[in-house]
Amino acid sequence: MDCSDKLKKLPPYVFAVMNKLMREAWAKNIDVIDLSMGNPDQPTAKHIVDRLVDTVQNHPNTHRYPQAKGMPKFRQAVCQYYKKRFDVDLDPNTEALALVGSKEGVGHLAAAVLNPGDLALVPSPAYPVHYNGVILGGGECYLMPLLAENNFLPDLTKIPEDVARKAKLMFINYPNNPTAAVVEDLKFYEEVVAFAKKYDIIVGSDLAYAEITYNGYKAPSFLQVPGAKDVGVEFQSFSKTYNMAGWRLGFVVGNPQIIGYLEKFKSYLDYGVFTAIQLAGVAALTGPQDSITEVNKIYEKRRDIFVDGLNKLGWKVTKPKATMYLWAAIPDKFKQMKSIEFCEFLLRETGVAVSPGIGFGQYGEGYVRMALVTHDNRFHDALLRLRKLLK
Ligand SMILES: Cc1ncc(COP(=O)(O)O)c(C=O)c1O
């Protein structure tokens, strides 16, 4: 028996690699401080949970197959959020679609629009599904390096003319995973829209970290640029915004034709999101938003403790304005190590688990990603352990 060539082409999944290393560490009784995965550790707000429980208990008709594209109430709530938050007008009937988490939608978009051998412009480093979705969709990736000297934005002027002409799809993601970079204003998005129009490219903007922001920074939407809806769609997730990662709920909004392709593709594969979860999503979008402020305060506190501590130890790390990640170059003392080797070494010597930059693509080499998602006390512990190694 053999698997498909597409499956063989996929690089090892970064979290699977880290999980294996952590299992080995646990087997040796190492007390692991896991900063490797961005899995929110705070609970979902009570009013959202209550809505789920009430629906499941008292409305048995919701136990049937859901409306795959998302119930009208859900799509309306999504569009109202876009109007209120970004002043973007969307038609809930044709320009919004519920997703089984945004990862599902991002991955399936590639399969819905690419033909075998079609080219997609993919950032490197990237959230892995931006790359893997293209490969699984039968396409090929042209990597757009995200470099520190360009604030981790792709330089569109460096994309060769023949590549741009051949490309059919482009992924962008700000606030960014894994680099935590942000766009300060709409300038970069304006460049993307002009580029996509010139070369007839579909844009998938991944705004999974729309609301995980600090120090007054507010993440803009790609769809705020006039004409963006002509070329692209934008994905959002309930996982980080409302601590609902396990619930599997997200959405995509924007160009109705692209949304239609994705809806059609999905209709052959899934039945959409459980109605009770969609209604809980409506409660999340339309109810009190205090939980977002609270969770951001928690991440911000951890960020300050950990970044200040690392900098004192001589490991230079910048404070991100968004996301719950730190993107750090491997400390000078260990520069000769590859990121995977450094992560193994760090885990073995200190029990601190971080993700190797290479797991997010070849331009992630030389870096590690640390997620601010473990109990506050553990960051003090991590600093104590790192001190021995770095001094
Ligand atoms: C950039 C980015 N997009 C999408 C996702 C997936 O989110 P969801 O849980 O909605 O599938 C993540 C999760 O970490 C992410 O970092």
The ligand as an SDF file (V2000), in Angstrom:
LIG
                    3D

 16 16  0  0  0  0  0  0  0  0999 V2000
   -2.5490   32.1430   10.9480 C   0  0  0  0  0  0  0  0  0  0  0  0
   -3.5130   31.1010   11.3660 C   0  0  0  0  0  0  0  0  0  0  0  0
   -4.5610   30.8360   10.5860 N   0  0  0  0  0  0  0  0  0  0  0  0
   -5.4630   29.9100   10.9160 C   0  0  0  0  0  0  0  0  0  0  0  0
   -5.3450   29.1780   12.0890 C   0  0  0  0  0  0  0  0  0  0  0  0
   -6.3350   28.1050   12.3790 C   0  0  0  0  0  0  0  0  0  0  0  0
   -7.3730   28.5260   13.1610 O   0  0  0  0  0  0  0  0  0  0  0  0
   -8.6620   27.6370   13.3630 P   0  0  0  0  0  0  0  0  0  0  0  0
   -8.5900   27.1020   14.7290 O   0  0  0  0  0  0  0  0  0  0  0  0
   -9.7990   28.5870   13.1410 O   0  0  0  0  0  0  0  0  0  0  0  0
   -8.6690   26.5620   12.3290 O   0  0  0  0  0  0  0  0  0  0  0  0
   -4.2730   29.4210   12.9370 C   0  0  0  0  0  0  0  0  0  0  0  0
   -4.1170   28.6410   14.1710 C   0  0  0  0  0  0  0  0  0  0  0  0
   -3.1490   28.6400   14.8490 O   0  0  0  0  0  0  0  0  0  0  0  0
   -3.3350   30.3960   12.5580 C   0  0  0  0  0  0  0  0  0  0  0  0
   -2.2640   30.6500   13.3180 O   0  0  0  0  0  0  0  0  0  0  0  0
  1  2  1  0
  2  3  1  0
  2 15  2  0
  3  4  2  0
  4  5  1  0
  5  6  1  0
  5 12  2  0
  6  7  1  0
  7  8  1  0
  8  9  2  0
  8 10  1  0
  8 11  1  0
 12 13  1  0
 12 15  1  0
 13 14  2  0
 15 16  1  0
M  END
$$$$
